[in-house]
């Protein structure tokens, strides 16, 4: 199998859809020798913020000298970003190497009359094989959907079960209330592990505490209200927490303080379990953590921000950050959404701050909401909407509207499936602009 064939096979796996439940995953991993049983995990569930917490924790552990696996989805620029060791994604040759035995096991299951494993189940199995072969000491693992019946929940050797913000998303699958959704996500809590949660609504905390009690697990809340001397900024933010003074992060967004506080608590718990990280390494890890497409500054003149806000809670947080950082600034939006997301609520939460909204169609064809349909939905709330035929055109329109106004802020948000392309376009444009500016100065 070469890489082209591997990616063709991954593309074909879409036909098997998304199936919750662990029976197929258990069978698949058993045929592969249960590689997950030889690994130690920080397992993260939640609606928004999982990826940021994963990024903080894995970067700190890497800086502390551990060999750290990262498993995450969705990705922004490259499929292989799902599988990383110490911040480096799997090679094309490695992808083929670990996909081959998983493909053979999956096809054998199908030949014997069992359900064919889904794309996510196969990807998760590939991750386990990769991390085991790479001799990872800790794997930071992000759930795909929910918790209890998510393919990642086959793991039993969880050191820390962590919870990012839990809100209403995938309600048709996970439940109709916060309590039901929290109950599903609480399924990642394993016997006598540590449980770390960001500040949650009371009904969510009650569910998580009860689940921890049943598993004899140690429950801690990473409460941002205990953070002191918080200094917010678009390029740098600082806070003090516990015994740590003036910790610095470079990821923007008010909510990133919550995620960084959670990471500090997770690292503290791991220290109690025999995986210590010196304060200098914790500081270095927090400072160096980056996470593509999460209120990320991708351009400077004008300020251009990309954010993967695609559901009600994330869009509410985005709106809070816009109001906080950019009061009285001129705001332009680029929006691209999937049709199975609550795009109406995303629009309702964000439309008021925008002078102009440009809509695009994400590249995930079967789930993409067409730019014209999104524009129609937006027009019910906002009078200035433009449909772009491509991401490239959307970027060009945004820059044209911004003109020479240095106070204008362009914010692209929604599905991560188009943000990777957009980030590449903006960064490439800025590189060309800087190069030409440098040459003109030399002349």
N, C-alpha and C positions, 0 to 999 in steps of 0.2 A: 504494500500500500504506500503510495506517495502522498504528498500533502494535498495535491489537487483531488485525488481520490478520497482522501480522508474528509475534506470539506464537502465533497459531493454527498458522501454518506451521511454526514451530520445534517445536511440540508434535507435529505430524504426522511430523516427521523421525525421531521415535523408532522408527518402523517399519523403518528401515534399519539399526538395530542399531549395533554397534561392530565395525569391520573394520580390522585392522591391515594396513599396507602403504602405499606412497607413490604407486602408479600413478595412482589416482583423484585424489589431492591434486595431483599434478603436472599432470594434465590440467586440473583446475579452475582452478588458479592461472595456467596458461598462457593460458587463455581470458580471464583478468582482467588480463593484462599482467605477470604475475609481480611483484606489488607487493613481495613479501618481499625481492627482490634489491636494492632501494633502501634497505633498513633494516639497522641494526647490532644485534646481539643479545647479551644474556646469557641463555644457555639453561640451564635448571635441571631436572635429573632426580633421582629418588630415591623412596623409599617414604614417608618421613615427614619433614616439615620444609621441603619445597619452598616452600610458601606463605610461611612465616616468613622464609626467606632472601630470597625475592622482595620481601617487604614492606620488610625492612631496606635492601636494595640500591636499590630504586626510590625510597624516601623520602630516602636519603642523596643520590642523584643529583639528585633534584628540588631539595633544599635547596642543592646545589652549583650550581644554575642551569641544569641541562639540562632539555630537554623529553623526558619519559620516558613510554613506553607500558608498561602492565602487562597481561598476558594470563594469566588464571588460571581454575581450576575445581577443585572445584565451588564454588558461591557460597553465602552464608548467608542473605541477606535479599532480594536482587533479582537477577534474571537478568542485568541489565545490568552488574553488578559485574565480569563477566568482562572487560570492555573499559574500561580506564581510561587517562587521560592526566593526569599530575601529580596523581594521587589522585582525580580526578573521573571518575565513570563516564559512559559515552556517554549522550547524551540519547535520548528516545524517537524524535524526528525523525531523529537520526543513525542509530539502529538501523535504521529503515526505509530510509534513504538508502543504506546500505552493504549491507543484506541484499538489496535489489532486484536489483542486477546479479549477485550470487552465486546467487540463486534462478534467474534466467534462464539462467545458464551451467550450473547443475546440471540443470535440466530439459532443456536442449539435449543434454547428455551422455546422459541417459536416453532421449531420443527417438531418438538415434543408436545405441542398443543397448548403451551402456556402463552399468556399475553406477551407480546414483544415489548421489552422495556422502552420507556419513553426517552426522548432526547435528554431530559434533565437527569434521569436515572443513569444513563450511559455516561454523561459528562461527570457526574458525581463519582462513579466507579473509576473513571479515568483519573480523576483527581486523587483518589485514595492510592491507586497504584503509583502514580507519579510521586506523591509525597513520601510514600514508604521507600521507594527506590532512592529518593534524594535524602533519606535519613533525617527527615524533619523531626525536631525535638518537640515542637508545638505546631498545631495547625489551627489557624483562625478561620472558622467555617461560618459562612452566611447561609441561612435558610433560603430556599427559593420561594415557597408559598406556605404561610402558616407556620406549623411547627410539628405537632404530634405525628401527622401523616405525611410530612415532607420527606423526600428521599434522603436528605442529609441526616434525618433523625434515626437512621440505622445505627449511629454511633452510640457506644455505651461508656466510653472512657473520657467523659466530659469532665474537665477540671473546673471550668466556669461556664455557666449558662447566663448569657447577658441579654438584656432587653432594651432595645431602642424604643423610641416613642411608638406607642400602640394606638391606632386610631381606626376609623372605619374605611376599609378598603377590601376589595374582593368579598363583599358581604354575601353575595349569592353562593359563595363557596365556604367561607369561614364562619358565617353566622350573621344574624341581623342586629346584634347588640355588641357593645364593647366587651361585656362580660363573656359572651360566647366566643368572640374573636380572641380575647385574652386566654380563655381556657384552651383553645386550640394551640396557641403559641406557647403556652406554659408546658406543653408536652415535651419540650427539649430539656426540662429540668431532670437531672439524673440523681441517683441515690448518693447522698452526702457530698454533692458538689457545692460550689459557691454559686450564689445567684446574685447578680448585680443588675439593677434596673435604673434607668433614668427616672426622673420625676414623672409620675403617671396620674391620670384621673383616679379618684378614690376607689371606684368600682374595679379598675384594673389592678390596683395594688392589692386589693382584697383577694382577687383570684390568684395572683402570683404568690402571695404569702401563703395561701392555703395549699397550693401545689408544692411549694418548697417545704412546708411542714410535713406533708405526706411523704416526701422523699428524704426527710431528715437532712435537708440542705440548709446551708447558712445564707440567710437573705439580707441583703444590704441595698439601701437606696442611695444612688449617686445624686444627691439633691443639689441642684445649682444654687439654691437659696443659701447654701453654706459656703459658696464661693465669695471671696472678698476682693476688693480693689479691682473690680472688673473694668477694663478699658477696651472699648470696642473700636474697630477700624476695618476698612476694606482690605488692607494689605497686611495688617498685623493686629492681634488682639492679645490682651494679657489678663491674667487672673491669679489669685492665690487660693489654695484649697488645701485643707488639712494642714500638714506640716510643710507644704511647699509654697514658697512665696514667688510671686511674679513669674509664673509660667507663661510662656509665649507660644501662640499658634499663628500660622499664616493663612489658615483657611477662614474665609469670610462668612458672615451670617451669624445673627445672634444665637441661633440654635447650636452653633458649633461649640459654644462654651459648655452646653449640656453634654454634648458628645465627648468632649475632651475630659470633663469631670468623670464621666462614666469610664473612660479609658484609664484614668488614674486609679479609680477604685478596682478595676479589673487587674491592673498591674500589681496593686497592693495585695489582692487576693492570691494572685499567682506567687507572690513572694512568700506568703504563708504556706504555700504548697510546695516550696522548694525550687521556685523559679524566680529568684530575686533579680531586680534591676536597680542599679545604683541611681541615685538622684540625678547625676550628671547625664546618664544615658536616657532617663525618662525625659529630662528637659530637651535633650538633643532630638529624641524621637518625636516629641510633640512639635518642635520647631520645624522639623524637616518633612512632616506629613503633608502630602498633597493628595487630592482626590478629584479626579477629572469630572467636570460637569456638575459640581455641587457649589453653587454660588461662587463660581470661579472667575476671576478676572482674566480674560483672554486677550484683551486689547486695551490700550491706554488713551489714545487720542482719536476719537472720544472713548470714554470708559465703556468697555464691552464686557458683559457678564453672561455666563452660561450656567443654567441651573436645571436640574432634572425634576422640577416640580410637576408631577403628573397626576396627583390626587388631591382630595380636599385638604387634608392636613398639611401636606407639603406646600400647597399653594397659599394656604393661610400663613405659614411660616415665611414664605417668600414675600408676601405682601407686608408682613411685619418688618422684615429686613429692608425692603424698599423704603417704607415710611421712615424707618430709623436712620438709615444711612443717607438717603437722597431726598430729604425734605426740600421742597421748592426747586428741585431740579427738573429739567425737561426729560421725560421718559418715553422711549420707543420700545415696543415689544415685537419679538418674533415668536410665534406660537406654533407648535406642531404636536398633535395629540393622537393617541390610539382610540379607536371607537369603543373599546370595552372599558374605558376609564370614565370617571365622573367629570367630563370636560365642562359640563354646564356649571358645576360648582367651582371648578378651577377658574372659569371666566368670571363668575360672580365675586370671587375672592380677590381678583387682581385687576379688573378692568378700570377701576376708578383712577389709578395713578398714571395711566398711559395717555399720551397725546395721540399716538397712532399705533395701530396693531396690524402686523403683517402675518398672514397665515401661510403655512407650508404643509406639504404632505410628507410624513415620515416614510422612510424607505421600506419598512416592514409591510409589504403589500396587503397581506391577508387581514391584518388588524389595523391598518392605518386609517385614520379619519381624513378624508380628502380635504385639502385646503379650502375648497369652495364651501363644503358642508360646515367646516369649523367657522369660516367667515360668516355664514348665515347665522350660526348660533351666537357669535360675538356681536353681530349687528343688532341683536335684541337688547343689548346693553350699551353699546358704544357705536357712535356714528362714523368714526374714521377707521375703516378696515380696508386692507389691501390684500388681494390674493396673489401670492408669488408662484410662478410655475416651477421653481426649483429652489433649493437651499441657497445656491449661488446667487440667484436673482434676489432672494430675500435679504441677503447680506448687502448686496449692492444698493437696494432700495433704502435700507436702513442707513447706510453711510451717506447716501444722497440726501436723505431727509435731515440727517444730523448736520450736514454742511460743516462749517468752521466753528460751530458753537461748542466750546470746550466744556460747557456745563451739561450738555446732553449726555444721557446714559442710555445705552442700548442693552436690553435684557432679552436673551433668548431662553425659552424654557418649555417644559413639556416632556415629551418622550425622549429618553436617551438614544433612541434608535436614529435620530437625525442630528443630535448634538455633536456626535463624533465628526461627521462631515463638516458641520458648521465650524467647529473649533479649528479643524485643519484649514479651512478657507480663510478664516480670520487671521490665524497665526502666520500662514503663508503670505497673506497680504501685508501684514505688519513687517515681516522679514524683508520683503521687497522694498517697502517704504523706507525702512532703516538703512538698507544697503544703498539705495539711490540717494538718500540724504547724506550718507557718509561719503559717497563718491563726489557729490556736488560740493561738499565742504573741502575735500582734497583739491578739487579743481579751483 
